[in-house]
Amino acid sequence: MNKELEEIEELVNEIEVDIIKLQNLFSNFIKQHLKGLIIENYIGEYPTFMEPVILGEKVVIGDDVLIGPYVYIGKNSEIGNYVELSNTIIFDNVKVGDNIKLDNCIIAKDCKLNFNNSNIKNCILKGIANSEKEVLKIYF
């Protein structure tokens, strides 16, 4: 699983992303490696998980959050209140603001979505942004 995540992360960090290769790796990772529920070490109260979900260490989850199916969240990430995540890979050290819905997305390492009230689908998100207009989006 780690090898595939590293490949996806390398592609996401390239200046010109090979979208077809990324789509294939993303689809394969979701189908082949996300199985069951691994949520042993998170901080938060009463999130709802729909299998499969894998959480890294020290993930902080806000109130009334829906995670899954097919979600991977890397270590030291923070998920805001009222967030919905499905078919999404979130790398390490990411912050997601409140009331954001992500479907079929990849969030690059160290990305900070410091905004609220958004619905984002089918893209890579990169950078530190205080509004949805500021975040770098690469659609796939």
N, CA and C of each residue as an Amber inpcrd file, in Angstrom:
protein
   420
   0.8130000  -1.1850000   0.0000000   0.0000000   0.0000000   0.0000000
   0.8670000   1.2640000   0.0000000   1.9400000   1.2770000   0.7880000
   2.7890000   2.4660000   0.8760000   3.4240000   2.8220000  -0.4590000
   3.8030000   1.8090000  -1.2450000   4.4140000   2.0630000  -2.5470000
   3.4420000   2.8020000  -3.4590000   2.1920000   2.3560000  -3.4780000
   1.1930000   2.9960000  -4.3260000   0.9240000   4.4280000  -3.8770000
   0.8340000   4.6350000  -2.5500000   0.6430000   5.9970000  -2.0390000
   1.8050000   6.9050000  -2.4130000   3.0240000   6.3960000  -2.3360000
   4.1980000   7.1740000  -2.7210000   4.1450000   7.5430000  -4.1980000
   3.7350000   6.6090000  -5.0580000   3.6080000   6.8950000  -6.4920000
   2.5690000   7.9790000  -6.7480000   1.4300000   7.8810000  -6.0620000
   0.3830000   8.8910000  -6.2260000   0.8950000  10.2430000  -5.7460000
   1.5620000  10.2610000  -4.6000000   2.0810000  11.5130000  -4.0620000
   3.1070000  12.1440000  -5.0040000   3.9820000  11.3390000  -5.5970000
   4.9600000  11.8540000  -6.5490000   4.2660000  12.4910000  -7.7440000
   3.2490000  11.8190000  -8.2830000   2.5080000  12.3690000  -9.4220000
   1.8160000  13.6790000  -9.0560000   1.1990000  13.7100000  -7.8860000
   0.4840000  14.9060000  -7.4400000   1.4390000  16.0930000  -7.3250000
   2.6730000  15.8570000  -6.9290000   3.6400000  16.9270000  -6.7220000
   4.3390000  17.3870000  -7.9950000   4.1280000  16.7160000  -9.1050000
   4.7340000  17.1390000 -10.3680000   4.0730000  18.4160000 -10.8740000
   4.8330000  19.2020000 -11.6160000   4.2870000  20.4460000 -12.1750000
   3.2090000  20.1240000 -13.2070000   3.4920000  19.1870000 -14.0990000
   2.4830000  18.7380000 -15.0600000   2.1050000  17.3050000 -14.6990000
   0.9020000  17.1500000 -14.1730000   0.4340000  15.8590000 -13.6830000
  -0.0410000  14.9980000 -14.8540000   0.4500000  13.7610000 -14.9090000
  -0.0310000  12.7820000 -15.8910000  -1.3810000  12.2710000 -15.4050000
  -2.4480000  12.8890000 -15.8750000  -3.7950000  12.6210000 -15.3780000
  -4.2130000  11.1670000 -15.6000000  -3.9060000  10.6050000 -16.7500000
  -4.3180000   9.2220000 -17.0420000  -3.6160000   8.2520000 -16.0950000
  -2.3200000   8.4430000 -15.8950000  -1.5800000   7.5810000 -14.9660000
  -2.1210000   7.7530000 -13.5490000  -2.4020000   8.9990000 -13.1790000
  -2.9390000   9.2700000 -11.8490000  -4.3030000   8.6100000 -11.6570000
  -5.1700000   8.7150000 -12.6390000  -6.4890000   8.0880000 -12.5450000
  -6.3660000   6.5880000 -12.3440000  -5.4670000   5.9590000 -13.0680000
  -5.2690000   4.5100000 -12.9350000  -4.7420000   4.1430000 -11.5520000
  -3.7370000   4.8770000 -11.0690000  -3.1910000   4.6010000  -9.7360000
  -4.2290000   4.8550000  -8.6520000  -4.9620000   5.9460000  -8.7720000
  -6.0020000   6.3120000  -7.7990000  -7.0730000   5.2310000  -7.7410000
  -7.5670000   4.8320000  -8.9020000  -8.6080000   3.8060000  -8.9700000
  -8.1240000   2.4810000  -8.3910000  -6.8970000   2.0850000  -8.7440000
  -6.3290000   0.8450000  -8.2340000  -6.1570000   0.8990000  -6.7150000
  -5.6570000   2.0250000  -6.2050000  -5.4610000   2.1590000  -4.7630000
  -6.7890000   2.0430000  -4.0280000  -7.7910000   2.7510000  -4.5120000
  -9.1160000   2.7280000  -3.8740000  -9.6710000   1.2970000  -3.8500000
  -9.5760000   0.5970000  -4.9640000 -10.1800000  -0.7360000  -5.0630000
  -9.3520000  -1.8340000  -4.3840000  -8.0300000  -1.7420000  -4.4880000
  -7.1750000  -2.8330000  -4.0260000  -6.6940000  -2.6880000  -2.5810000
  -6.4940000  -1.4720000  -2.1170000  -5.8200000  -1.2950000  -0.8360000
  -6.6960000  -0.7480000   0.2830000  -7.7930000  -0.1300000  -0.0700000
  -8.6820000   0.3460000   0.9810000  -9.7030000  -0.7330000   1.2750000
  -9.4570000  -1.4230000   2.3650000 -10.3410000  -2.5100000   2.7800000
 -10.5350000  -2.4190000   4.2830000 -11.7360000  -2.6280000   4.7200000
 -12.0030000  -2.6570000   6.1580000 -11.9820000  -1.2800000   6.7900000
 -11.7400000  -1.2830000   8.0800000 -11.7970000  -0.0680000   8.8650000
 -10.5850000  -0.0310000   9.7850000  -9.6670000   0.8910000   9.5350000
  -8.4940000   1.0510000  10.3860000  -8.5390000   2.4700000  10.9310000
  -9.1090000   2.6140000  12.1100000  -9.3470000   3.9340000  12.6950000
  -8.8990000   3.9490000  14.1530000  -7.7700000   3.3690000  14.4380000
  -7.3480000   3.1330000  15.8010000  -6.9060000   4.3770000  16.5600000
  -6.3890000   5.3860000  15.8980000  -5.7460000   6.4650000  16.6230000
  -6.1870000   7.8270000  16.0970000  -7.4360000   8.2030000  16.3670000
  -7.9000000   9.5200000  15.9540000  -8.4070000  10.2790000  17.1690000
  -8.5280000  11.5900000  17.0110000  -9.0300000  12.4480000  18.0690000
 -10.3330000  13.0560000  17.5700000 -11.4130000  12.8700000  18.2800000
 -12.6990000  13.4310000  17.8840000 -13.8240000  12.6540000  18.5210000
 -14.9980000  13.2330000  18.4570000 -16.1500000  12.5900000  19.0560000
 -17.2000000  12.2520000  18.0080000 -17.5770000  11.0210000  17.9580000
 -18.7230000  10.5090000  17.2130000 -18.7270000  10.7860000  15.7070000
 -17.6180000  10.6360000  15.0120000 -17.7240000  10.7010000  13.5550000
 -18.4250000   9.4400000  13.0460000 -18.9470000   9.5040000  11.8490000
 -19.5580000   8.3410000  11.2180000 -18.6000000   7.8320000  10.1510000
 -18.3000000   6.5270000  10.2180000 -17.4030000   5.8960000   9.2480000
 -18.1890000   4.8980000   8.4120000 -17.9900000   4.9600000   7.0970000
 -18.5520000   3.9630000   6.1850000 -17.3760000   3.2590000   5.5250000
 -17.2250000   1.9720000   5.7960000 -16.0710000   1.2120000   5.3100000
 -15.9930000   1.2220000   3.7930000 -14.7690000   1.1270000   3.2940000
 -13.4740000   1.0980000   3.9800000 -12.9270000   2.5010000   4.2310000
 -12.2570000   2.6240000   5.3850000 -11.6120000   3.8690000   5.7990000
 -10.3080000   3.5170000   6.4970000  -9.2410000   4.2510000   6.1730000
  -7.9610000   4.0910000   6.8570000  -7.5090000   5.4740000   7.3260000
  -7.2360000   5.5840000   8.6260000  -6.7520000   6.8350000   9.1990000
  -5.3200000   6.6530000   9.6860000  -4.4720000   7.6430000   9.4140000
  -3.1250000   7.6460000   9.9540000  -3.1430000   8.0570000  11.4190000
  -1.9730000   8.2010000  11.9870000  -1.8510000   8.5740000  13.3930000
  -2.1940000  10.0410000  13.6070000  -2.7700000  10.3280000  14.7530000
  -3.0450000  11.6860000  15.2260000  -3.9060000  12.4910000  14.2540000
  -4.9270000  11.8600000  13.7090000  -5.8980000  12.5730000  12.8790000
  -6.9420000  13.1850000  13.8090000  -7.2290000  14.4550000  13.6140000
  -8.2250000  15.1580000  14.4150000  -9.4790000  15.3190000  13.5580000
 -10.6140000  14.8790000  14.1030000 -11.8720000  14.8990000  13.3630000
 -12.8740000  15.7670000  14.1160000 -13.4990000  16.7030000  13.4020000
 -14.4710000  17.6090000  13.9970000 -15.8070000  16.9360000  14.2760000
 -16.7950000  17.7500000  14.6160000 -18.1380000  17.2740000  14.9510000
 -18.9390000  16.9430000  13.6950000 -19.7830000  15.9290000  13.8150000
 -20.7510000  15.5560000  12.7830000 -20.0980000  15.3640000  11.4110000
 -19.0530000  14.5580000  11.3820000 -18.2860000  14.2930000  10.1650000
 -18.6510000  12.9160000   9.6150000 -18.7930000  12.8240000   8.3030000
 -19.0670000  11.5690000   7.6090000 -17.8500000  11.2270000   6.7620000
 -17.2370000  10.0740000   7.0570000 -16.0250000   9.6530000   6.3520000
 -16.2730000   8.2960000   5.7140000 -16.1440000   8.2350000   4.3970000
 -16.2760000   6.9920000   3.6740000 -17.4560000   7.0130000   2.7390000
 -17.5020000   6.0100000   1.9090000 -16.5430000   4.9160000   1.7760000
 -15.3020000   5.3360000   0.9750000 -14.3030000   4.4700000   1.0370000
 -13.0580000   4.5970000   0.2870000 -12.3230000   5.8930000   0.5920000
 -11.9050000   6.0480000   1.8470000 -11.1730000   7.2380000   2.2670000
  -9.8980000   6.8270000   2.9890000  -8.7930000   7.4840000   2.6220000
  -7.5130000   7.3490000   3.3040000  -7.1360000   8.7470000   3.7920000
  -6.8260000   8.8710000   5.0890000  -6.3900000  10.1460000   5.6580000
  -5.0290000   9.9320000   6.3070000  -4.0310000  10.6790000   5.8520000
  -2.6790000  10.5620000   6.3720000  -2.5260000  11.1620000   7.7540000
  -1.3780000  10.9060000   8.3600000  -1.1090000  11.3060000   9.7420000
  -1.0940000  12.8240000   9.9120000  -1.3740000  13.2340000  11.1480000
  -1.3450000  14.6370000  11.5630000  -2.2600000  15.5390000  10.7370000
  -3.3490000  14.9930000  10.2470000  -4.3090000  15.7780000   9.4710000
  -5.4660000  16.2040000  10.3680000  -6.1380000  17.2650000   9.9510000
  -7.2560000  17.7980000  10.7240000  -8.4550000  17.9860000   9.8050000
  -9.5610000  17.3720000  10.1930000 -10.7980000  17.4410000   9.4220000
 -11.7780000  18.2970000  10.2210000 -12.3130000  19.3600000   9.6050000
 -13.2020000  20.2920000  10.2920000 -14.5650000  19.7010000  10.6080000
 -15.4410000  20.5220000  11.1400000 -16.7990000  20.1280000  11.4900000
 -17.6780000  20.0120000  10.2350000 -18.6200000  19.0970000  10.2850000
 -19.6360000  18.9140000   9.2410000 -19.0420000  18.6220000   7.8570000
 -17.9450000  17.9060000   7.8330000 -17.2650000  17.5440000   6.5870000
 -17.7630000  16.1880000   6.1170000 -17.8570000  16.0120000   4.7900000
 -18.1820000  14.7260000   4.1810000 -17.0650000  14.3700000   3.2130000
 -16.5130000  13.1630000   3.3840000 -15.4330000  12.6850000   2.5220000
 -15.8140000  11.3410000   1.9300000 -15.6490000  11.1820000   0.6240000
 -15.8430000   9.8750000  -0.0070000 -14.8820000   9.7490000  -1.1800000
 -14.4090000   8.5210000  -1.4270000 -13.4950000   8.2340000  -2.5400000
 -12.3490000   9.2450000  -2.5920000 -11.7010000   9.4570000  -1.4570000
 -10.7250000  10.5380000  -1.3510000  -9.4620000  10.0670000  -0.6250000
  -8.3240000  10.5570000  -1.1320000  -7.0300000  10.3340000  -0.4810000
  -6.5470000  11.6800000   0.0430000  -6.2590000  11.7240000   1.3350000
  -5.7260000  12.9240000   1.9680000  -4.3440000  12.5550000   2.5210000
  -3.3130000  13.2300000   2.0400000  -1.9630000  12.9310000   2.4930000
  -1.6910000  13.5810000   3.8570000  -0.4770000  13.4260000   4.3650000
  -0.1050000  13.8750000   5.7050000  -0.1820000  15.3980000   5.8570000
  -0.4610000  15.8130000   7.1030000  -0.3970000  17.2220000   7.5100000
  -1.3510000  18.1250000   6.7370000  -2.5490000  17.6390000   6.4790000
  -3.5560000  18.4000000   5.7340000  -4.5970000  18.9440000   6.7000000
  -5.1050000  20.1280000   6.4000000  -6.2150000  20.6990000   7.1570000
  -7.3790000  20.9410000   6.2010000  -8.5630000  20.4580000   6.5900000
  -9.7830000  20.6680000   5.8110000 -10.7280000  21.5010000   6.6770000
 -11.2150000  22.6190000   6.1460000 -12.1070000  23.5100000   6.8830000
 -13.4610000  22.8920000   7.1660000 -14.3680000  23.6690000   7.7300000
 -15.7020000  23.2090000   8.1030000 -16.6480000  23.1580000   6.8970000
 -17.6010000  22.2420000   6.9900000 -18.6900000  22.1360000   6.0180000
 -18.1810000  22.0180000   4.5780000 -17.1860000  21.1700000   4.3860000
 -16.6390000  20.9160000   3.0550000 -16.9650000  19.4860000   2.6670000
 -17.4100000  19.3150000   1.4360000 -17.6980000  17.9890000   0.8990000
 -16.6840000  17.7000000  -0.2050000 -15.9400000  16.5940000  -0.0410000
 -14.9480000  16.1730000  -1.0280000 -15.3280000  14.7960000  -1.5490000
 -15.4360000  14.6680000  -2.8600000 -15.7610000  13.3890000  -3.4830000
 -14.7950000  13.1500000  -4.6310000 -14.1010000  12.0030000  -4.5780000
 -13.1760000  11.6170000  -5.6370000 -12.0470000  12.6480000  -5.7790000
 -11.4110000  12.9620000  -4.6510000 -10.3530000  13.9710000  -4.6260000
  -9.0650000  13.4110000  -4.0480000  -7.9670000  14.0870000  -4.3650000
  -6.6690000  13.8100000  -3.7720000  -6.1670000  15.1360000  -3.2130000
  -5.8260000  15.1470000  -1.9240000  -5.3520000  16.3560000  -1.2680000
  -3.8590000  16.1950000  -1.0020000  -3.0540000  17.0740000  -1.5790000
  -1.5970000  16.9890000  -1.4790000  -1.1140000  17.2010000  -0.0470000
   0.0380000  16.6320000   0.2400000   0.6720000  16.7720000   1.5530000
   0.8240000  18.2520000   1.9060000   0.5670000  18.5890000   3.1610000
   0.7160000  19.9340000   3.7180000  -0.2870000  20.9480000   3.1610000
  -1.3050000  20.5020000   2.4700000  -2.3480000  21.3890000   1.9460000
  -3.2100000  21.8920000   3.1050000  -3.5650000  23.1630000   3.0730000
  -4.4150000  23.7640000   4.1090000  -5.6140000  24.4110000   3.4200000
  -6.7760000  23.8350000   3.6320000  -8.0150000  24.3920000   3.0970000
  -8.6500000  25.2130000   4.2140000  -8.1840000  26.4550000   4.3790000
  -8.6140000  27.3290000   5.4650000  -9.8760000  28.0950000   5.0820000
 -10.8160000  27.3980000   4.5060000 -12.0900000  28.0050000   4.1420000
 -13.1980000  27.0190000   4.4480000 -14.4360000  27.4830000   4.3640000
 -15.6020000  26.6790000   4.7270000 -16.6130000  26.6580000   3.5800000
 -17.5970000  25.7760000   3.7220000 -18.7590000  25.7520000   2.8340000
 -18.3920000  25.5610000   1.3600000 -17.9430000  24.3610000   1.0420000
 -17.5460000  24.0820000  -0.3290000 -17.8860000  22.6500000  -0.6990000
 -18.1230000  22.4200000  -1.9730000 -18.4080000  21.0930000  -2.5130000
 -17.4540000  20.8830000  -3.6880000 -16.4880000  19.9800000  -3.5310000
 -15.4310000  19.8140000  -4.5330000 -15.4000000  18.3620000  -4.9780000
 -15.3260000  18.1580000  -6.3020000 -15.3260000  16.8060000  -6.8580000
 -14.2280000  16.6470000  -7.9090000 -13.7180000  15.4140000  -8.0100000
 -12.8740000  14.9870000  -9.1220000 -11.6470000  15.8530000  -9.3670000
 -10.8780000  16.1230000  -8.3120000  -9.6820000  16.9190000  -8.5560000
  -8.6130000  16.7030000  -7.4970000  -7.4320000  17.1990000  -7.8430000
  -6.3060000  17.2690000  -6.9210000  -6.3510000  18.6710000  -6.3270000
  -6.1320000  18.7790000  -5.0260000  -6.0750000  20.0810000  -4.3600000
  -4.6840000  20.2580000  -3.7690000  -4.0880000  21.4420000  -4.0100000
  -2.7420000  21.7300000  -3.5230000  -2.6850000  23.1360000  -2.9500000
  -1.7810000  23.3270000  -1.9950000  -1.4710000  24.6530000  -1.5110000
  -2.1490000  25.0250000  -0.2140000  -1.9300000  26.2650000   0.1680000
  -2.5440000  26.8360000   1.3630000  -3.5030000  27.9090000   0.8640000
  -4.7720000  27.7690000   1.2360000  -5.7860000  28.6640000   0.6840000
  -6.7590000  29.1260000   1.7520000  -7.0970000  30.4060000   1.7040000
  -8.0890000  30.9730000   2.6120000  -9.4570000  31.0980000   1.9540000
  -9.5340000  30.7390000   0.6770000 -10.8160000  30.6820000  -0.0280000
 -10.7020000  29.6050000  -1.1080000 -11.8410000  29.1320000  -1.5670000
 -11.8060000  28.0920000  -2.6010000 -11.1230000  28.5950000  -3.8740000
 -11.2230000  29.8650000  -4.1690000 -10.5970000  30.4380000  -5.3720000
  -9.0740000  30.3990000  -5.3100000  -8.5190000  30.3910000  -4.1000000
  -7.0610000  30.3960000  -3.9290000  -6.4120000  29.0320000  -4.0560000
  -7.1730000  27.9590000  -3.8500000  -6.5880000  26.6200000  -3.8700000
  -6.3020000  26.2000000  -5.3120000  -5.1550000  25.5530000  -5.5230000
  -4.8270000  25.0240000  -6.8440000  -5.6160000  23.7410000  -7.0650000
  -6.4350000  23.7150000  -8.1150000  -7.2370000  22.5390000  -8.4470000
  -6.7920000  22.0110000  -9.8010000  -6.5720000  20.6980000  -9.8400000
  -6.2760000  20.0160000 -11.1010000  -7.3470000  18.9480000 -11.2620000
  -8.2220000  19.1470000 -12.2150000  -9.3530000  18.2220000 -12.3930000
  -8.9100000  16.9590000 -13.1270000  -9.5070000  15.8420000 -12.7250000
  -9.2470000  14.5680000 -13.4160000 -10.5200000  13.7840000 -13.5450000
